[in-house]
Amino acid sequence: MSRFVCIGFAMALVLSACGDSSEHGAEITASSITGSGDNGSVVDNGGDVFEVMVVELTDGSYVCSPSGQGLFPGVLYNHGGLGTAIGGDLKGTCQALAEAGFLARSEKRPETVPLVGHLDEVLAGLDMLRSHAKIDPSRVGIMGFSRGGLLTLQAAIARPNDVHAILILAPASGRGGLRQALENALPISAPLSIHVSENDLLRANHVQLSRDVENALREIGKDVELTIYPPFGEDGHRLFFEVRDPYWSDVIAFLDTTIGSL
């Protein structure tokens, strides 16, 4: 399928897509609107054509919007990784969510190894997403991979009234941060879905960590499900480095069920 850049579409929606130019880390460069690649392009998604606007913010975050006026359900994605090594696909995840009918934001956090201050970045991203002109703030999901999964859980605890669906992909322990979060998880009100690969064991036992999250939340009466996928390559953690099945179709199914797409 041929691809083309929808400059007029991007220009018309740029303010509604990204909010005020003073947005946290969100000044828009000219290349964000008129650049090559997938910015404002028509995307082939399994035979169906979806018009999607993808805007890269100056801090490396992305905001991705389906065409139309909305109001759309929204999803905030939180990446994994350590320092300058980013775990997960910021742009690809954002774009894939928009293709599925969700207005998405992939939040790029500071490239620091300690997690100090990272939750503040996530909560600021959540605020920006919820204030978007095309968002239905009563239908907002939050998802994260590895350390982003831990931060997703922490954000859902900190803002239980602002989050209506929670997806955690192979959560990291965060040097005791996960255990501490689970000890304070009572405020969570949204359904949770946890995903991990059977051989996600190299740097940490993410399978056991995922089970710990499921068990702790189930014990306090939360609506939680755990999906363990077959082994992926030599390192199951890398399953979530890209948007792909088997996990991605489950992600979209969960979001459709909980917050719904238009």
C-alpha positions in Angstrom: 0.0 0.0 0.0 1.3 3.4 -0.8 1.9 5.9 2.0 1.7 9.6 2.0 2.1 12.4 4.5 -1.1 14.3 5.4 0.4 17.7 6.1 -2.9 19.5 6.0 -4.4 17.1 8.5 -1.5 17.4 10.8 -1.5 21.2 10.7 -5.2 21.4 11.3 -5.0 19.2 14.4 -1.7 20.2 15.8 -3.0 22.3 18.6 -5.7 19.8 19.7 -3.2 16.9 19.4 -0.6 18.3 21.7 -2.1 20.9 23.8 -0.5 24.2 24.6 3.1 24.6 23.5 4.1 25.1 27.1 3.0 21.5 27.8 5.5 19.5 29.9 8.2 18.5 27.5 5.9 19.1 24.5 7.1 21.9 22.3 6.4 20.9 18.7 9.1 21.3 16.1 8.4 21.8 12.4 9.8 18.4 11.6 7.2 16.9 14.1 4.5 18.1 11.7 5.9 18.0 8.3 8.7 15.4 8.6 9.0 12.2 6.7 8.1 8.8 8.0 4.9 8.1 9.9 4.0 11.7 11.0 0.5 12.3 9.9 0.5 9.3 7.4 -2.0 6.8 6.4 -1.1 3.4 8.0 -1.8 -0.1 6.6 -3.2 -2.1 9.6 -4.1 -5.5 8.4 -6.0 -4.3 5.4 -7.9 -1.6 7.1 -6.9 2.0 6.6 -6.7 4.3 9.6 -5.7 7.9 9.5 -3.4 8.5 12.4 -1.4 11.6 13.4 1.9 10.9 15.2 3.6 13.8 16.8 7.1 13.6 18.4 7.5 16.1 21.3 10.8 17.7 22.0 11.5 15.5 25.1 11.2 12.4 23.0 7.6 11.6 24.0 4.9 10.9 21.4 1.2 11.9 21.1 -0.8 9.8 18.6 -4.3 10.6 17.6 -6.9 8.8 15.4 -8.7 11.0 12.9 -11.9 12.6 13.9 -13.1 14.8 16.7 -13.5 12.2 19.4 -14.0 12.0 22.2 -11.6 9.1 22.3 -10.5 6.8 25.1 -6.9 7.5 26.1 -3.9 5.4 27.0 -0.6 6.4 28.6 2.4 4.1 27.8 5.4 4.0 30.1 8.6 2.5 28.7 11.1 0.2 30.4 14.9 0.2 30.3 17.8 1.6 32.3 19.4 4.9 31.8 20.0 5.6 28.1 18.8 2.1 27.2 15.1 2.3 26.4 13.0 -0.8 26.8 10.0 -0.9 24.6 8.9 0.9 21.5 7.7 4.5 22.3 6.6 5.5 18.8 5.4 2.1 17.7 3.2 1.5 20.7 1.8 5.0 20.5 0.9 4.6 16.9 -0.5 1.1 17.3 -2.8 2.3 20.0 -4.0 5.2 17.8 -4.6 2.7 15.0 -6.9 0.8 17.3 -8.9 3.9 18.2 -7.2 5.2 21.3 -5.6 8.6 21.7 -2.2 7.7 23.1 0.8 9.3 24.7 4.1 7.5 25.1 6.0 9.3 27.9 9.8 9.6 27.5 11.3 9.8 31.0 14.8 11.2 32.0 17.7 8.9 31.2 18.6 8.4 34.8 19.2 5.0 36.5 17.6 5.8 39.8 13.8 6.1 39.6 13.7 9.2 41.8 11.5 11.7 40.0 10.2 9.2 37.4 6.8 8.8 38.9 6.4 12.6 38.8 7.1 12.4 35.0 4.5 9.7 34.6 1.9 11.6 36.6 2.6 14.8 34.5 2.1 12.8 31.4 -1.1 11.4 32.7 -2.4 14.9 33.4 -1.5 16.0 29.9 -3.2 13.1 28.4 -6.4 13.6 30.4 -6.5 17.3 29.5 -6.3 16.6 25.8 -9.2 18.3 23.9 -10.1 15.0 22.1 -9.9 12.7 25.2 -12.8 11.3 27.2 -11.3 11.6 30.7 -13.7 9.0 32.0 -12.0 6.4 29.8 -8.3 6.5 30.4 -6.0 3.5 30.6 -2.3 3.3 31.7 0.2 0.7 30.7 3.9 0.1 31.2 6.7 -2.4 30.6 9.4 -3.5 33.1 10.3 -0.4 35.2 7.4 1.3 33.3 5.2 -1.4 34.7 6.2 -0.6 38.2 5.6 3.1 37.6 2.2 2.3 36.0 1.2 0.5 39.2 2.5 3.4 41.4 0.6 5.9 39.2 -2.6 3.9 39.5 -2.3 3.9 43.3 -1.6 7.6 43.4 -4.4 8.6 41.0 -7.1 5.9 41.3 -9.9 8.2 40.2 -8.0 9.1 37.0 -7.2 5.6 35.7 -9.9 3.1 34.4 -7.7 0.3 33.0 -4.3 -0.9 34.0 -1.9 -3.0 31.9 1.4 -4.2 33.4 4.0 -5.9 31.2 6.7 -7.9 32.9 7.0 -5.6 35.9 10.4 -4.8 37.5 11.0 -5.0 41.2 12.6 -1.5 41.4 14.8 -2.4 44.4 11.7 -3.0 46.6 9.5 -0.5 44.9 7.1 -3.1 43.6 6.7 -4.7 47.1 6.1 -1.3 48.6 3.5 -0.4 46.0 1.6 -3.7 46.5 1.5 -2.9 50.3 -0.3 0.3 49.4 -2.5 -0.9 46.5 -5.8 -0.7 48.3 -6.9 2.6 46.5 -6.8 0.9 43.0 -10.2 0.7 41.5 -9.6 -0.2 37.9 -9.3 -3.7 36.4 -5.7 -4.9 35.9 -4.1 -7.2 33.3 -0.6 -8.5 33.8 1.5 -10.0 30.9 4.8 -11.9 31.0 6.6 -14.5 28.9 7.4 -17.9 30.5 11.2 -17.4 30.0 11.5 -13.9 31.2 14.1 -14.9 33.8 17.5 -13.6 32.8 17.9 -10.3 34.7 15.2 -11.0 37.2 12.4 -13.6 37.6 9.7 -11.5 36.0 7.4 -14.5 36.0 7.5 -14.6 39.8 7.2 -10.9 40.1 4.1 -11.0 37.9 2.6 -13.7 40.0 3.4 -11.7 43.1 1.5 -8.7 41.7 -1.5 -10.9 40.8 -1.6 -12.7 44.2 -1.2 -9.5 46.2 -3.9 -7.7 44.3 -6.3 -10.7 44.3 -5.9 -10.9 48.1 -7.3 -7.4 48.5 -10.2 -8.0 46.2 -8.9 -6.4 43.0 -10.1 -7.3 39.5 -6.8 -8.8 38.1 -5.8 -11.3 35.5 -2.4 -12.8 34.6 -1.4 -14.1 31.2 1.8 -16.1 30.8 3.0 -16.5 27.2 5.1 -19.3 25.8 8.9 -18.8 25.8 10.0 -16.0 23.5 13.5 -16.5 21.9 16.3 -16.7 24.4 15.0 -13.8 26.6 11.3 -13.5 27.2 11.7 -9.9 28.4 12.3 -8.9 24.7 8.8 -10.0 23.7 7.6 -6.5 24.8 10.4 -4.6 23.0 8.1 -4.4 20.0 4.4 -4.2 19.2 3.6 -7.8 18.2 1.5 -10.8 19.0 0.8 -12.8 21.0 0.6 -10.1 23.6 -0.6 -7.1 21.5 -4.0 -8.5 20.5 -4.6 -9.3 24.2 -3.7 -5.7 25.1 -6.2 -4.3 22.6 -8.9 -6.8 23.7 -8.5 -5.7 27.3 -8.6 -2.0 26.5 -11.7 -2.5 24.3 -13.4 -4.3 27.1 -12.5 -1.8 29.8 -12.4 1.6 28.3 -13.6 0.9 24.7 -12.6 2.4 21.4 -15.1 4.5 19.3 
